[in-house]
Amino acid sequence: MPLRKILHVDDDHVMRMMTRTALTRSPQGFEIESCLSGKEALEKISGFSPDLLLVDMIMPIMDGPAFVHAVRQLDDPLRSKTPVVFITGKDEIHIRDRDILEPVLGIIHKPFSASQLGNDLAALWNGYKK
């Protein structure tokens, strides 16, 4: 199954707009739903039905891992196993409770190449054993 729909969660407006533009204009032409918080993303996830969650690690109130943990608790078998790619500006990160958050396909470090982002996500997706 090809990667088509991505739910992107990032509290930074500029990052959301840059990521949306990069992914919708990429050769893959992804469909993007952008959310400014984990709470907003939880409200939209079932209606959007993403193939992939692209989630900022550091956000106020509900950070990336907490958001993914909340997704895993949803009473929705499709969403509870949606693959994740985290985005972070930190050089060194530790994903706590990794088993709970699986499947985590990878981590993209900020700053990233907007022109390469679609290809990077497609490569992570294609390497994922669905």
Number of C-alpha atoms within 10 A of each C-alpha: 7 9 16 14 17 23 21 26 29 26 18 13 12 10 16 19 13 11 23 20 16 19 23 14 14 16 11 15 15 19 17 20 19 21 22 16 22 27 14 12 22 17 11 16 16 13 8 15 15 23 20 23 24 25 29 29 23 17 19 11 11 15 19 26 23 17 23 26 17 16 21 19 14 14 9 11 10 13 20 18 19 19 21 25 21 22 22 18 14 11 7 7 10 7 12 10 11 12 9 13 22 16 17 21 19 17 18 18 15 13 10 14 13 16 15 12 16 20 15 16 22 16 12 15 21 14 10 13 7 8
